[in-house]
C-alpha cells in the first residue's frame, strides 16, 4: 500500500524516538509532529490496522517488522537528501532538513539513484576540478554499461573498480572485507546498476553508518545493523560497497610514513588482484619494513621489505595499516 506523507512522517518519528528514548509515547510523538494527541491516536490506529505498528490505547507505540523496515528506508533517504543539500548545494542545515523532508516523499527509486551517483561523483571523483554536466552524463552512461571507460575514469569506483581515496583518519575498504563487529560508514555504491538498486532499496546509502553483525560468504548473506534495523545483503552486493573505517589510534596508514621511518604490517584493506600483489611482495601481518624514499611528487613510494626494494603507488600504500617501530 502507498503511505501518505503524514503516515511516513509518523513512522520516522516513532523510529527516532525508539532510538533516542527506547520507547515511543503518544505525547512525545504529538510534540515532535506538532499535532494534538487525539490526532496521533487516530494515526496510530490506522498504522496498526495496516500492519506498520503495534498500538493499544495508553500503551507505547512499537514498530512491526514491516514498519521498522519502512521507517529505516525513509530515515536513510532523508539523511542522504539532507547531506546532499548541505554538502553539494551548500544549503543552510535548517533549510536542508525542511526541504529533505519535502523531497523524500516525491522521489522515485531511479531518481534517488541519480542523486546518489551525482553526490558520489561530485564528492569523491578525483577529477572534480573538471566537472561539467556532460562529464557527469558520461559517468552515468558508463555505470549503466552504455559507454566506454575514459582514461580519467580508470581510478573512479563509480565507473570502474575499487579502491578509492580515503579520508585523513580512515581506511577505505570494501564492505566484504569487514569483520564481525566492525563499524563503518558507507562511502560509495559500485558500478552494477541492478545490484546497486537493490542496495538502495534496502536503505544502504552513502553516509549510512553500519555495524557488521554477520560476515557473509558462499551462500551466506552479510547482516548489517543500522538505525536499530538488521539488513541482509548478498556477498555480491558487499563486493560493490566501499566503506570508511575509522583507524585505531595505534595504527597508521603506510602512506602517512616519512622517509626513513620503519614499520610493522598490521592489516591490508584490499581485495582481489591488488591484495594478491601486496601479499606476494611481502606485506603480511607482522612483517617489518622501511620507507626508503618518496618520488618528487610523493608518488610512488620506495620501500624495503623482506630484504627487497619495491615501489608502491600511494593509493596502494593507503590500503596498508602499519604500526610504526623504532
C-alpha positions as CSV (number, residue, x, y, z in Angstrom):
1,X,0.0,0.0,0.0
2,X,1.0,3.6,-0.5
3,X,1.5,5.6,2.7
4,X,0.6,9.2,2.9
5,X,3.3,11.8,3.6
6,X,1.9,12.2,7.1
7,X,2.0,8.5,7.8
8,X,5.6,8.3,6.6
9,X,6.5,11.2,8.9
10,X,4.8,9.3,11.8
11,X,6.9,6.2,11.1
12,X,10.1,8.2,11.1
13,X,9.2,9.9,14.3
14,X,8.4,6.6,16.0
15,X,11.8,5.2,14.9
16,X,13.6,8.3,16.0
17,X,12.0,8.2,19.5
18,X,12.7,4.5,19.9
19,X,16.4,5.1,19.0
20,X,16.6,8.1,21.3
21,X,14.5,7.1,24.3
22,X,14.0,3.3,23.8
23,X,10.2,3.9,23.7
24,X,7.8,6.0,21.7
25,X,4.9,7.6,23.7
26,X,1.9,9.2,22.1
27,X,2.6,12.5,23.9
28,X,6.2,12.5,22.6
29,X,5.0,11.8,19.0
30,X,2.5,14.6,19.3
31,X,5.1,17.0,20.5
32,X,7.6,16.0,17.8
33,X,5.0,16.4,15.0
34,X,3.3,19.4,16.5
35,X,-0.2,17.9,16.5
36,X,-2.7,17.0,19.1
37,X,-2.7,13.7,21.0
38,X,-6.1,12.7,19.5
39,X,-4.6,13.1,16.1
40,X,-1.7,10.9,17.0
41,X,-4.0,8.3,18.4
42,X,-6.1,8.1,15.3
43,X,-3.0,7.9,13.1
44,X,-1.5,5.1,15.2
45,X,-4.8,3.1,14.9
46,X,-4.6,3.4,11.1
47,X,-1.0,2.4,11.0
48,X,-1.7,-0.6,13.4
49,X,-4.6,-1.7,11.1
50,X,-2.3,-1.6,8.1
51,X,0.4,-3.6,9.9
52,X,3.0,-1.0,10.5
53,X,2.9,-0.5,14.3
54,X,1.7,-2.3,17.4
55,X,-0.6,0.0,19.3
56,X,-3.2,-0.2,22.1
57,X,-4.7,2.7,24.0
58,X,-2.4,4.1,26.7
59,X,0.4,1.8,25.6
60,X,3.8,2.5,24.0
61,X,3.9,2.5,20.2
62,X,6.2,-0.2,18.7
63,X,7.1,-0.8,15.1
64,X,6.2,-4.1,13.4
65,X,9.0,-5.7,11.2
66,X,7.2,-4.2,8.2
67,X,7.0,-0.8,10.0
68,X,10.7,-1.0,11.0
69,X,11.8,-1.8,7.5
70,X,9.7,1.1,6.1
71,X,10.9,3.6,8.7
72,X,14.5,2.6,8.2
73,X,14.3,3.2,4.5
74,X,12.6,6.6,5.0
75,X,15.1,7.7,7.5
76,X,18.1,6.7,5.3
77,X,16.6,8.6,2.4
78,X,16.0,11.7,4.5
79,X,19.6,11.6,5.9
80,X,21.1,11.2,2.4
81,X,19.0,14.0,0.9
82,X,19.9,16.4,3.8
83,X,23.6,15.6,3.3
84,X,23.2,16.2,-0.5
85,X,21.6,19.6,0.0
86,X,24.2,20.7,2.6
87,X,27.4,19.1,1.1
88,X,26.7,19.7,-2.6
89,X,24.4,22.7,-2.8
90,X,25.7,24.5,0.4
91,X,22.2,24.9,1.7
92,X,21.7,26.0,5.4
93,X,21.3,23.0,7.7
94,X,17.8,24.0,8.9
95,X,16.6,24.7,5.4
96,X,18.1,21.4,4.2
97,X,16.3,19.5,6.9
98,X,13.0,21.0,5.9
99,X,13.4,20.5,2.2
100,X,14.8,17.0,2.5
101,X,11.5,16.1,4.3
102,X,9.6,17.5,1.4
103,X,11.7,15.9,-1.3
104,X,11.8,12.4,0.2
105,X,8.1,11.9,-0.4
106,X,8.2,12.5,-4.1
107,X,11.4,10.9,-5.4
108,X,11.2,7.6,-7.3
109,X,13.9,5.0,-6.8
110,X,15.5,5.8,-10.1
111,X,15.7,9.5,-9.4
112,X,17.1,8.8,-5.9
113,X,19.8,6.7,-7.6
114,X,20.8,9.6,-9.9
115,X,21.1,11.9,-6.8
116,X,23.4,9.3,-5.2
117,X,25.5,9.0,-8.3
118,X,25.8,12.8,-8.6
119,X,26.7,13.0,-4.9
120,X,29.4,10.4,-5.3
121,X,30.7,12.0,-8.5
122,X,31.0,15.5,-7.1
123,X,32.3,14.4,-3.6
124,X,34.7,11.6,-4.5
125,X,35.8,11.7,-8.1
126,X,39.4,12.9,-8.1
127,X,38.8,14.8,-11.3
128,X,36.1,17.0,-9.8
129,X,38.1,20.2,-10.7
130,X,36.9,19.5,-14.3
131,X,33.3,18.7,-13.6
132,X,30.8,19.5,-16.2
133,X,27.3,18.3,-16.8
134,X,28.5,16.4,-19.9
135,X,31.2,14.6,-17.9
136,X,28.6,13.6,-15.3
137,X,26.2,12.3,-18.0
138,X,29.2,10.3,-19.4
139,X,29.7,8.8,-15.9
140,X,26.1,7.8,-15.8
141,X,26.4,6.1,-19.2
142,X,29.5,4.2,-18.1
143,X,27.9,2.9,-14.9
144,X,25.0,1.6,-16.8
145,X,27.2,-0.2,-19.3
146,X,26.4,2.1,-22.2
147,X,29.7,3.7,-22.7
148,X,33.5,3.0,-22.8
149,X,35.6,3.9,-19.8
150,X,37.6,7.0,-20.4
151,X,41.2,7.2,-19.2
152,X,40.2,9.7,-16.5
153,X,37.6,7.2,-15.1
154,X,40.0,4.3,-14.5
155,X,40.6,5.2,-10.8
156,X,37.0,6.0,-10.1
157,X,35.0,3.4,-8.2
158,X,31.7,4.6,-9.7
159,X,32.8,3.8,-13.2
160,X,35.4,1.0,-12.8
161,X,36.8,-0.5,-9.6
162,X,37.9,-0.2,-6.0
163,X,39.9,1.3,-4.3
164,X,39.2,5.0,-4.0
165,X,40.7,7.8,-1.9
166,X,40.4,7.5,1.8
167,X,39.9,10.3,4.3
168,X,42.5,11.6,6.6
169,X,41.6,9.4,9.6
170,X,40.0,6.5,7.9
171,X,40.9,3.5,5.8
172,X,38.6,2.7,2.9
173,X,37.8,-0.9,2.1
174,X,35.0,-3.0,0.6
175,X,32.2,-4.0,2.9
176,X,33.0,-7.6,2.1
177,X,36.4,-7.2,3.8
178,X,35.0,-6.1,7.1
179,X,35.0,-8.3,10.1
180,X,32.2,-9.1,12.6
181,X,31.6,-6.2,15.0
182,X,33.4,-3.6,12.8
183,X,31.7,-0.3,12.4
184,X,31.9,1.7,9.1
185,X,30.3,4.4,7.1
186,X,29.1,3.8,3.6
187,X,31.1,5.9,1.1
188,X,30.2,4.7,-2.4
189,X,28.0,2.2,-4.2
190,X,29.6,0.4,-7.2
191,X,29.0,0.0,-10.9
192,X,26.5,-2.8,-11.4
193,X,23.1,-0.9,-11.8
194,X,20.9,-3.9,-10.9
195,X,22.8,-4.7,-7.7
196,X,23.1,-1.0,-6.8
197,X,19.4,-0.5,-7.0
198,X,18.8,-3.5,-4.7
199,X,21.3,-1.9,-2.2
200,X,19.4,1.4,-2.4
201,X,16.1,-0.3,-1.9
202,X,17.4,-1.7,1.4
203,X,18.3,1.8,2.6
204,X,22.0,1.4,2.4
205,X,23.1,4.8,1.0
206,X,26.2,6.9,1.1
207,X,26.6,8.3,4.7
208,X,24.7,5.3,6.3
209,X,26.5,4.0,9.4
210,X,26.6,0.2,9.8
211,X,27.9,-2.4,12.1
212,X,28.6,-5.9,10.7
213,X,26.6,-8.5,12.7
214,X,27.3,-11.5,10.4
215,X,30.0,-11.9,7.8
216,X,28.8,-13.5,4.6
217,X,30.4,-15.7,2.1
218,X,29.5,-18.5,-0.3
219,X,25.7,-18.9,0.1
220,X,25.5,-16.8,3.3
221,X,24.4,-13.2,3.3
222,X,26.0,-10.3,5.3
223,X,23.9,-9.0,8.2
224,X,24.3,-5.3,9.0
225,X,22.9,-3.3,11.9
226,X,21.8,0.2,11.0
227,X,19.4,2.5,12.9
228,X,18.3,-0.4,15.1
229,X,17.4,-2.4,12.0
230,X,19.0,-5.6,10.7
231,X,19.7,-5.5,6.9
232,X,20.8,-8.5,4.8
233,X,22.9,-8.0,1.7
234,X,24.4,-10.6,-0.6
235,X,28.2,-11.2,-0.9
236,X,28.0,-9.7,-4.5
237,X,26.5,-6.5,-3.1
238,X,29.1,-6.4,-0.3
239,X,31.8,-6.5,-3.0
240,X,30.2,-3.4,-4.5
241,X,30.1,-1.2,-1.4
242,X,33.0,1.0,-0.4
243,X,33.2,1.9,3.3
244,X,35.2,4.1,5.5
245,X,36.6,2.5,8.7
246,X,38.0,4.8,11.5
247,X,41.6,3.9,12.1
248,X,42.6,2.7,15.5
249,X,44.9,5.3,17.2
250,X,47.8,2.8,17.4
251,X,47.8,2.1,13.7
252,X,48.8,4.3,10.8
253,X,48.5,4.1,7.0
254,X,51.7,3.2,5.3
255,X,51.2,6.2,3.0
256,X,51.4,8.5,6.1
257,X,55.0,7.5,7.0
258,X,58.0,9.6,6.0
259,X,61.4,8.6,4.5
260,X,63.5,6.6,7.0
261,X,60.6,5.5,9.2
262,X,60.3,1.8,10.0
263,X,57.0,-0.1,10.3
264,X,55.4,-3.4,11.0
265,X,52.4,-4.6,8.9
266,X,49.1,-5.0,10.7
267,X,46.4,-5.3,8.1
268,X,45.7,-5.0,4.4
269,X,42.5,-3.4,3.3
270,X,42.4,-4.6,-0.3
271,X,40.8,-7.2,-2.4
272,X,41.4,-9.3,-5.5
273,X,44.4,-8.6,-7.6
274,X,45.7,-5.7,-5.5
275,X,45.6,-7.8,-2.3
276,X,47.4,-10.7,-4.0
277,X,50.1,-8.3,-5.3
278,X,50.7,-6.8,-1.9
279,X,50.9,-10.3,-0.3
280,X,53.3,-11.5,-3.0
281,X,55.5,-8.5,-2.4
282,X,55.7,-9.4,1.4
283,X,53.1,-7.3,3.1
284,X,51.9,-9.9,5.5
285,X,51.0,-9.4,9.2
286,X,54.0,-8.5,11.5
287,X,56.4,-8.3,8.6
288,X,58.8,-5.3,9.1
289,X,59.9,-2.8,6.5
290,X,61.2,0.7,6.0
291,X,60.4,3.7,3.8
292,X,63.5,4.3,1.6
293,X,62.3,7.4,-0.3
294,X,59.4,9.2,-1.9
295,X,59.3,10.4,-5.5
296,X,59.4,14.1,-6.2
297,X,55.6,14.3,-6.3
298,X,55.4,11.8,-3.4
299,X,54.2,9.0,-5.8
300,X,55.4,6.3,-6.0
301,X,57.0,5.4,-2.6
302,X,60.1,3.2,-2.5
303,X,60.0,0.6,0.4
304,X,62.3,-2.0,1.7
305,X,60.6,-5.2,2.9
306,X,61.9,-8.8,3.2
307,X,65.3,-7.6,2.0
308,X,63.9,-6.3,-1.3
309,X,63.3,-2.8,-2.6
310,X,59.8,-2.3,-4.1
311,X,57.8,0.7,-5.3
312,X,54.2,1.2,-4.3
313,X,51.7,3.7,-5.6
314,X,50.4,5.9,-2.9
315,X,46.9,4.7,-3.5
316,X,48.1,1.2,-2.7
317,X,50.1,2.3,0.4
318,X,46.9,3.9,1.8
319,X,45.4,0.4,2.0
320,X,48.0,-1.0,4.4
321,X,47.7,-0.4,8.1
322,X,51.0,-0.4,10.0
323,X,52.5,0.0,13.4
324,X,55.5,2.4,13.5
325,X,58.6,0.8,15.0
326,X,61.8,2.3,16.2
